[in-house]
């Protein structure tokens, strides 16, 4: 279960990083950038999941 959670956190961070990197500057780093990447990736993941659920059950 813990490995699945770590995989989900890593996936969310990877989803948000390409979007935020150009906005953040040349070499983004730090806890705030990491949290922002994770949060944006989580929002993208939840939007995709919600879209799939709507598509299936509509």
PDB file with SEQRES, HELIX, SHEET and CRYST1 records, atoms N, CA, C and O in Angstrom:
SEQRES   1 A   58  UNK UNK UNK UNK UNK UNK UNK UNK UNK UNK UNK UNK UNK          
SEQRES   2 A   58  UNK UNK UNK UNK UNK UNK UNK UNK UNK UNK UNK UNK UNK          
SEQRES   3 A   58  UNK UNK UNK UNK UNK UNK UNK UNK UNK UNK UNK UNK UNK          
SEQRES   4 A   58  UNK UNK UNK UNK UNK UNK UNK UNK UNK UNK UNK UNK UNK          
SEQRES   5 A   58  UNK UNK UNK UNK UNK UNK                                      
HELIX    1 AA1 UNK A    2  UNK A   24  1                                  23    
HELIX    2 AA2 UNK A   31  UNK A   57  1                                  27    
CRYST1    1.000    1.000    1.000  90.00  90.00  90.00 P 1           1          
ATOM      1  N   UNK A   1       0.817  -1.195   0.000  1.00  0.00           N  
ATOM      2  CA  UNK A   1       0.000   0.000   0.000  1.00  0.00           C  
ATOM      3  C   UNK A   1       0.864   1.263   0.000  1.00  0.00           C  
ATOM      4  O   UNK A   1       0.563   2.243  -0.683  1.00  0.00           O  
ATOM      5  N   UNK A   2       1.945   1.213   0.785  1.00  0.00           N  
ATOM      6  CA  UNK A   2       2.832   2.368   0.866  1.00  0.00           C  
ATOM      7  C   UNK A   2       3.539   2.597  -0.464  1.00  0.00           C  
ATOM      8  O   UNK A   2       3.745   3.741  -0.870  1.00  0.00           O  
ATOM      9  N   UNK A   3       3.912   1.516  -1.143  1.00  0.00           N  
ATOM     10  CA  UNK A   3       4.568   1.662  -2.445  1.00  0.00           C  
ATOM     11  C   UNK A   3       3.609   2.262  -3.474  1.00  0.00           C  
ATOM     12  O   UNK A   3       4.020   3.061  -4.315  1.00  0.00           O  
ATOM     13  N   UNK A   4       2.336   1.879  -3.408  1.00  0.00           N  
ATOM     14  CA  UNK A   4       1.339   2.450  -4.310  1.00  0.00           C  
ATOM     15  C   UNK A   4       1.158   3.947  -4.053  1.00  0.00           C  
ATOM     16  O   UNK A   4       1.025   4.731  -4.993  1.00  0.00           O  
ATOM     17  N   UNK A   5       1.153   4.331  -2.796  1.00  0.00           N  
ATOM     18  CA  UNK A   5       1.039   5.747  -2.441  1.00  0.00           C  
ATOM     19  C   UNK A   5       2.261   6.528  -2.915  1.00  0.00           C  
ATOM     20  O   UNK A   5       2.121   7.633  -3.439  1.00  0.00           O  
ATOM     21  N   UNK A   6       3.448   5.971  -2.739  1.00  0.00           N  
ATOM     22  CA  UNK A   6       4.667   6.629  -3.217  1.00  0.00           C  
ATOM     23  C   UNK A   6       4.655   6.758  -4.744  1.00  0.00           C  
ATOM     24  O   UNK A   6       5.097   7.770  -5.286  1.00  0.00           O  
ATOM     25  N   UNK A   7       4.155   5.744  -5.424  1.00  0.00           N  
ATOM     26  CA  UNK A   7       4.059   5.790  -6.879  1.00  0.00           C  
ATOM     27  C   UNK A   7       3.080   6.869  -7.327  1.00  0.00           C  
ATOM     28  O   UNK A   7       3.343   7.575  -8.300  1.00  0.00           O  
ATOM     29  N   UNK A   8       1.956   7.005  -6.628  1.00  0.00           N  
ATOM     30  CA  UNK A   8       0.980   8.041  -6.949  1.00  0.00           C  
ATOM     31  C   UNK A   8       1.551   9.431  -6.708  1.00  0.00           C  
ATOM     32  O   UNK A   8       1.322  10.336  -7.510  1.00  0.00           O  
ATOM     33  N   UNK A   9       2.285   9.617  -5.624  1.00  0.00           N  
ATOM     34  CA  UNK A   9       2.914  10.908  -5.336  1.00  0.00           C  
ATOM     35  C   UNK A   9       3.935  11.254  -6.411  1.00  0.00           C  
ATOM     36  O   UNK A   9       4.007  12.397  -6.863  1.00  0.00           O  
ATOM     37  N   UNK A  10       4.723  10.267  -6.817  1.00  0.00           N  
ATOM     38  CA  UNK A  10       5.730  10.500  -7.857  1.00  0.00           C  
ATOM     39  C   UNK A  10       5.066  10.807  -9.203  1.00  0.00           C  
ATOM     40  O   UNK A  10       5.537  11.669  -9.945  1.00  0.00           O  
ATOM     41  N   UNK A  11       3.983  10.108  -9.514  1.00  0.00           N  
ATOM     42  CA  UNK A  11       3.254  10.364 -10.755  1.00  0.00           C  
ATOM     43  C   UNK A  11       2.688  11.776 -10.769  1.00  0.00           C  
ATOM     44  O   UNK A  11       2.771  12.473 -11.780  1.00  0.00           O  
ATOM     45  N   UNK A  12       2.117  12.193  -9.658  1.00  0.00           N  
ATOM     46  CA  UNK A  12       1.555  13.543  -9.586  1.00  0.00           C  
ATOM     47  C   UNK A  12       2.647  14.603  -9.745  1.00  0.00           C  
ATOM     48  O   UNK A  12       2.445  15.611 -10.421  1.00  0.00           O  
ATOM     49  N   UNK A  13       3.786  14.374  -9.130  1.00  0.00           N  
ATOM     50  CA  UNK A  13       4.887  15.329  -9.257  1.00  0.00           C  
ATOM     51  C   UNK A  13       5.394  15.391 -10.693  1.00  0.00           C  
ATOM     52  O   UNK A  13       5.737  16.466 -11.185  1.00  0.00           O  
ATOM     53  N   UNK A  14       5.441  14.252 -11.363  1.00  0.00           N  
ATOM     54  CA  UNK A  14       5.906  14.227 -12.749  1.00  0.00           C  
ATOM     55  C   UNK A  14       4.907  14.876 -13.701  1.00  0.00           C  
ATOM     56  O   UNK A  14       5.300  15.427 -14.729  1.00  0.00           O  
ATOM     57  N   UNK A  15       3.619  14.815 -13.368  1.00  0.00           N  
ATOM     58  CA  UNK A  15       2.617  15.465 -14.208  1.00  0.00           C  
ATOM     59  C   UNK A  15       2.706  16.985 -14.120  1.00  0.00           C  
ATOM     60  O   UNK A  15       2.537  17.678 -15.124  1.00  0.00           O  
ATOM     61  N   UNK A  16       2.969  17.499 -12.930  1.00  0.00           N  
ATOM     62  CA  UNK A  16       2.973  18.943 -12.746  1.00  0.00           C  
ATOM     63  C   UNK A  16       4.270  19.625 -13.109  1.00  0.00           C  
ATOM     64  O   UNK A  16       4.272  20.817 -13.417  1.00  0.00           O  
ATOM     65  N   UNK A  17       5.378  18.900 -13.082  1.00  0.00           N  
ATOM     66  CA  UNK A  17       6.696  19.510 -13.293  1.00  0.00           C  
ATOM     67  C   UNK A  17       6.871  20.168 -14.653  1.00  0.00           C  
ATOM     68  O   UNK A  17       7.366  21.294 -14.698  1.00  0.00           O  
ATOM     69  N   UNK A  18       6.493  19.534 -15.781  1.00  0.00           N  
ATOM     70  CA  UNK A  18       6.710  20.206 -17.076  1.00  0.00           C  
ATOM     71  C   UNK A  18       5.893  21.480 -17.250  1.00  0.00           C  
ATOM     72  O   UNK A  18       6.288  22.370 -18.004  1.00  0.00           O  
ATOM     73  N   UNK A  19       4.773  21.577 -16.570  1.00  0.00           N  
ATOM     74  CA  UNK A  19       3.946  22.773 -16.690  1.00  0.00           C  
ATOM     75  C   UNK A  19       4.527  23.917 -15.871  1.00  0.00           C  
ATOM     76  O   UNK A  19       4.532  25.066 -16.314  1.00  0.00           O  
ATOM     77  N   UNK A  20       5.015  23.603 -14.680  1.00  0.00           N  
ATOM     78  CA  UNK A  20       5.493  24.659 -13.794  1.00  0.00           C  
ATOM     79  C   UNK A  20       6.934  25.090 -14.055  1.00  0.00           C  
ATOM     80  O   UNK A  20       7.314  26.207 -13.704  1.00  0.00           O  
ATOM     81  N   UNK A  21       7.727  24.235 -14.656  1.00  0.00           N  
ATOM     82  CA  UNK A  21       9.150  24.563 -14.844  1.00  0.00           C  
ATOM     83  C   UNK A  21       9.365  25.851 -15.637  1.00  0.00           C  
ATOM     84  O   UNK A  21      10.169  26.677 -15.204  1.00  0.00           O  
ATOM     85  N   UNK A  22       8.695  26.073 -16.776  1.00  0.00           N  
ATOM     86  CA  UNK A  22       8.917  27.339 -17.492  1.00  0.00           C  
ATOM     87  C   UNK A  22       8.431  28.559 -16.717  1.00  0.00           C  
ATOM     88  O   UNK A  22       8.972  29.652 -16.883  1.00  0.00           O  
ATOM     89  N   UNK A  23       7.430  28.386 -15.883  1.00  0.00           N  
ATOM     90  CA  UNK A  23       6.899  29.510 -15.121  1.00  0.00           C  
ATOM     91  C   UNK A  23       7.757  29.850 -13.906  1.00  0.00           C  
ATOM     92  O   UNK A  23       7.736  30.983 -13.424  1.00  0.00           O  
ATOM     93  N   UNK A  24       8.513  28.866 -13.410  1.00  0.00           N  
ATOM     94  CA  UNK A  24       9.229  29.036 -12.145  1.00  0.00           C  
ATOM     95  C   UNK A  24      10.600  29.662 -12.331  1.00  0.00           C  
ATOM     96  O   UNK A  24      11.096  30.335 -11.428  1.00  0.00           O  
ATOM     97  N   UNK A  25      11.215  29.454 -13.475  1.00  0.00           N  
ATOM     98  CA  UNK A  25      12.549  30.015 -13.689  1.00  0.00           C  
ATOM     99  C   UNK A  25      13.486  28.987 -14.287  1.00  0.00           C  
ATOM    100  O   UNK A  25      13.058  27.910 -14.702  1.00  0.00           O  
ATOM    101  N   UNK A  26      14.764  29.322 -14.329  1.00  0.00           N  
ATOM    102  CA  UNK A  26      15.747  28.492 -15.004  1.00  0.00           C  
ATOM    103  C   UNK A  26      16.004  27.173 -14.285  1.00  0.00           C  
ATOM    104  O   UNK A  26      15.920  26.108 -14.897  1.00  0.00           O  
ATOM    105  N   UNK A  27      16.316  27.233 -13.000  1.00  0.00           N  
ATOM    106  CA  UNK A  27      16.602  26.012 -12.239  1.00  0.00           C  
ATOM    107  C   UNK A  27      15.705  25.947 -11.010  1.00  0.00           C  
ATOM    108  O   UNK A  27      16.133  26.308  -9.913  1.00  0.00           O  
ATOM    109  N   UNK A  28      14.476  25.496 -11.180  1.00  0.00           N  
ATOM    110  CA  UNK A  28      13.563  25.455 -10.041  1.00  0.00           C  
ATOM    111  C   UNK A  28      13.956  24.366  -9.060  1.00  0.00           C  
ATOM    112  O   UNK A  28      14.325  23.259  -9.453  1.00  0.00           O  
ATOM    113  N   UNK A  29      13.873  24.686  -7.800  1.00  0.00           N  
ATOM    114  CA  UNK A  29      14.153  23.712  -6.762  1.00  0.00           C  
ATOM    115  C   UNK A  29      13.534  24.208  -5.465  1.00  0.00           C  
ATOM    116  O   UNK A  29      13.051  25.337  -5.376  1.00  0.00           O  
ATOM    117  N   UNK A  30      13.559  23.371  -4.501  1.00  0.00           N  
ATOM    118  CA  UNK A  30      13.033  23.750  -3.208  1.00  0.00           C  
ATOM    119  C   UNK A  30      11.716  23.065  -2.893  1.00  0.00           C  
ATOM    120  O   UNK A  30      11.078  22.461  -3.755  1.00  0.00           O  
ATOM    121  N   UNK A  31      11.339  23.176  -1.657  1.00  0.00           N  
ATOM    122  CA  UNK A  31      10.144  22.511  -1.167  1.00  0.00           C  
ATOM    123  C   UNK A  31       8.877  23.094  -1.784  1.00  0.00           C  
ATOM    124  O   UNK A  31       7.946  22.352  -2.097  1.00  0.00           O  
ATOM    125  N   UNK A  32       8.831  24.398  -1.960  1.00  0.00           N  
ATOM    126  CA  UNK A  32       7.638  25.024  -2.530  1.00  0.00           C  
ATOM    127  C   UNK A  32       7.413  24.575  -3.971  1.00  0.00           C  
ATOM    128  O   UNK A  32       6.281  24.301  -4.367  1.00  0.00           O  
ATOM    129  N   UNK A  33       8.478  24.500  -4.749  1.00  0.00           N  
ATOM    130  CA  UNK A  33       8.349  24.033  -6.132  1.00  0.00           C  
ATOM    131  C   UNK A  33       7.896  22.579  -6.154  1.00  0.00           C  
ATOM    132  O   UNK A  33       7.035  22.211  -6.953  1.00  0.00           O  
ATOM    133  N   UNK A  34       8.462  21.756  -5.291  1.00  0.00           N  
ATOM    134  CA  UNK A  34       8.066  20.351  -5.232  1.00  0.00           C  
ATOM    135  C   UNK A  34       6.606  20.180  -4.848  1.00  0.00           C  
ATOM    136  O   UNK A  34       5.894  19.363  -5.432  1.00  0.00           O  
ATOM    137  N   UNK A  35       6.162  20.955  -3.862  1.00  0.00           N  
ATOM    138  CA  UNK A  35       4.763  20.866  -3.457  1.00  0.00           C  
ATOM    139  C   UNK A  35       3.845  21.379  -4.565  1.00  0.00           C  
ATOM    140  O   UNK A  35       2.784  20.803  -4.807  1.00  0.00           O  
ATOM    141  N   UNK A  36       4.244  22.456  -5.236  1.00  0.00           N  
ATOM    142  CA  UNK A  36       3.425  23.003  -6.320  1.00  0.00           C  
ATOM    143  C   UNK A  36       3.305  21.990  -7.463  1.00  0.00           C  
ATOM    144  O   UNK A  36       2.226  21.822  -8.031  1.00  0.00           O  
ATOM    145  N   UNK A  37       4.398  21.321  -7.798  1.00  0.00           N  
ATOM    146  CA  UNK A  37       4.359  20.292  -8.843  1.00  0.00           C  
ATOM    147  C   UNK A  37       3.435  19.159  -8.440  1.00  0.00           C  
ATOM    148  O   UNK A  37       2.618  18.695  -9.235  1.00  0.00           O  
ATOM    149  N   UNK A  38       3.571  18.718  -7.192  1.00  0.00           N  
ATOM    150  CA  UNK A  38       2.738  17.627  -6.716  1.00  0.00           C  
ATOM    151  C   UNK A  38       1.264  18.016  -6.713  1.00  0.00           C  
ATOM    152  O   UNK A  38       0.413  17.226  -7.123  1.00  0.00           O  
ATOM    153  N   UNK A  39       0.958  19.215  -6.260  1.00  0.00           N  
ATOM    154  CA  UNK A  39      -0.429  19.656  -6.167  1.00  0.00           C  
ATOM    155  C   UNK A  39      -1.053  19.813  -7.551  1.00  0.00           C  
ATOM    156  O   UNK A  39      -2.188  19.390  -7.767  1.00  0.00           O  
ATOM    157  N   UNK A  40      -0.330  20.412  -8.483  1.00  0.00           N  
ATOM    158  CA  UNK A  40      -0.841  20.561  -9.842  1.00  0.00           C  
ATOM    159  C   UNK A  40      -1.025  19.191 -10.491  1.00  0.00           C  
ATOM    160  O   UNK A  40      -2.020  18.956 -11.176  1.00  0.00           O  
ATOM    161  N   UNK A  41      -0.081  18.300 -10.278  1.00  0.00           N  
ATOM    162  CA  UNK A  41      -0.213  16.943 -10.812  1.00  0.00           C  
ATOM    163  C   UNK A  41      -1.396  16.207 -10.215  1.00  0.00           C  
ATOM    164  O   UNK A  41      -2.077  15.453 -10.910  1.00  0.00           O  
ATOM    165  N   UNK A  42      -1.644  16.418  -8.934  1.00  0.00           N  
ATOM    166  CA  UNK A  42      -2.797  15.806  -8.285  1.00  0.00           C  
ATOM    167  C   UNK A  42      -4.096  16.328  -8.891  1.00  0.00           C  
ATOM    168  O   UNK A  42      -5.032  15.562  -9.119  1.00  0.00           O  
ATOM    169  N   UNK A  43      -4.149  17.628  -9.149  1.00  0.00           N  
ATOM    170  CA  UNK A  43      -5.344  18.194  -9.778  1.00  0.00           C  
ATOM    171  C   UNK A  43      -5.553  17.619 -11.183  1.00  0.00           C  
ATOM    172  O   UNK A  43      -6.683  17.317 -11.568  1.00  0.00           O  
ATOM    173  N   UNK A  44      -4.479  17.471 -11.938  1.00  0.00           N  
ATOM    174  CA  UNK A  44      -4.584  16.892 -13.282  1.00  0.00           C  
ATOM    175  C   UNK A  44      -5.054  15.443 -13.196  1.00  0.00           C  
ATOM    176  O   UNK A  44      -5.921  15.020 -13.960  1.00  0.00           O  
ATOM    177  N   UNK A  45      -4.480  14.686 -12.264  1.00  0.00           N  
ATOM    178  CA  UNK A  45      -4.848  13.285 -12.082  1.00  0.00           C  
ATOM    179  C   UNK A  45      -6.323  13.155 -11.704  1.00  0.00           C  
ATOM    180  O   UNK A  45      -7.030  12.303 -12.241  1.00  0.00           O  
ATOM    181  N   UNK A  46      -6.789  14.002 -10.778  1.00  0.00           N  
ATOM    182  CA  UNK A  46      -8.193  13.948 -10.362  1.00  0.00           C  
ATOM    183  C   UNK A  46      -9.126  14.377 -11.488  1.00  0.00           C  
ATOM    184  O   UNK A  46     -10.222  13.832 -11.618  1.00  0.00           O  
ATOM    185  N   UNK A  47      -8.714  15.340 -12.300  1.00  0.00           N  
ATOM    186  CA  UNK A  47      -9.539  15.758 -13.434  1.00  0.00           C  
ATOM    187  C   UNK A  47      -9.665  14.631 -14.459  1.00  0.00           C  
ATOM    188  O   UNK A  47     -10.747  14.406 -15.002  1.00  0.00           O  
ATOM    189  N   UNK A  48      -8.576  13.929 -14.724  1.00  0.00           N  
ATOM    190  CA  UNK A  48      -8.623  12.794 -15.652  1.00  0.00           C  
ATOM    191  C   UNK A  48      -9.514  11.693 -15.096  1.00  0.00           C  
ATOM    192  O   UNK A  48     -10.319  11.111 -15.822  1.00  0.00           O  
ATOM    193  N   UNK A  49      -9.369  11.413 -13.816  1.00  0.00           N  
ATOM    194  CA  UNK A  49     -10.184  10.383 -13.173  1.00  0.00           C  
ATOM    195  C   UNK A  49     -11.669  10.764 -13.201  1.00  0.00           C  
ATOM    196  O   UNK A  49     -12.520   9.919 -13.480  1.00  0.00           O  
ATOM    197  N   UNK A  50     -11.977  12.014 -12.918  1.00  0.00           N  
ATOM    198  CA  UNK A  50     -13.366  12.471 -12.958  1.00  0.00           C  
ATOM    199  C   UNK A  50     -13.918  12.390 -14.381  1.00  0.00           C  
ATOM    200  O   UNK A  50     -15.071  12.006 -14.576  1.00  0.00           O  
ATOM    201  N   UNK A  51     -13.113  12.745 -15.365  1.00  0.00           N  
ATOM    202  CA  UNK A  51     -13.545  12.640 -16.751  1.00  0.00           C  
ATOM    203  C   UNK A  51     -13.840  11.199 -17.156  1.00  0.00           C  
ATOM    204  O   UNK A  51     -14.817  10.930 -17.855  1.00  0.00           O  
ATOM    205  N   UNK A  52     -12.998  10.284 -16.717  1.00  0.00           N  
ATOM    206  CA  UNK A  52     -13.237   8.871 -17.021  1.00  0.00           C  
ATOM    207  C   UNK A  52     -14.507   8.366 -16.347  1.00  0.00           C  
ATOM    208  O   UNK A  52     -15.286   7.630 -16.953  1.00  0.00           O  
ATOM    209  N   UNK A  53     -14.711   8.759 -15.101  1.00  0.00           N  
ATOM    210  CA  UNK A  53     -15.919   8.326 -14.396  1.00  0.00           C  
ATOM    211  C   UNK A  53     -17.173   8.898 -15.040  1.00  0.00           C  
ATOM    212  O   UNK A  53     -18.181   8.201 -15.154  1.00  0.00           O  
ATOM    213  N   UNK A  54     -17.125  10.154 -15.460  1.00  0.00           N  
ATOM    214  CA  UNK A  54     -18.268  10.739 -16.157  1.00  0.00           C  
ATOM    215  C   UNK A  54     -18.522  10.038 -17.497  1.00  0.00           C  
ATOM    216  O   UNK A  54     -19.668   9.802 -17.879  1.00  0.00           O  
ATOM    217  N   UNK A  55     -17.457   9.718 -18.188  1.00  0.00           N  
ATOM    218  CA  UNK A  55     -17.593   9.048 -19.479  1.00  0.00           C  
ATOM    219  C   UNK A  55     -18.193   7.664 -19.315  1.00  0.00           C  
ATOM    220  O   UNK A  55     -19.016   7.242 -20.126  1.00  0.00           O  
ATOM    221  N   UNK A  56     -17.782   6.946 -18.261  1.00  0.00           N  
ATOM    222  CA  UNK A  56     -18.266   5.587 -18.043  1.00  0.00           C  
ATOM    223  C   UNK A  56     -19.722   5.587 -17.571  1.00  0.00           C  
ATOM    224  O   UNK A  56     -20.529   4.799 -18.064  1.00  0.00           O  
ATOM    225  N   UNK A  57     -20.060   6.453 -16.634  1.00  0.00           N  
ATOM    226  CA  UNK A  57     -21.379   6.383 -16.006  1.00  0.00           C  
ATOM    227  C   UNK A  57     -22.402   7.348 -16.595  1.00  0.00           C  
ATOM    228  O   UNK A  57     -23.538   7.380 -16.122  1.00  0.00           O  
ATOM    229  N   UNK A  58     -22.050   8.121 -17.592  1.00  0.00           N  
ATOM    230  CA  UNK A  58     -22.998   9.071 -18.151  1.00  0.00           C  
ATOM    231  C   UNK A  58     -23.898   8.306 -19.043  1.00  0.00           C  
ATOM    232  O   UNK A  58     -24.803   8.880 -19.647  1.00  0.00           O  
TER     233      UNK A  58                                                      
END                                                                             
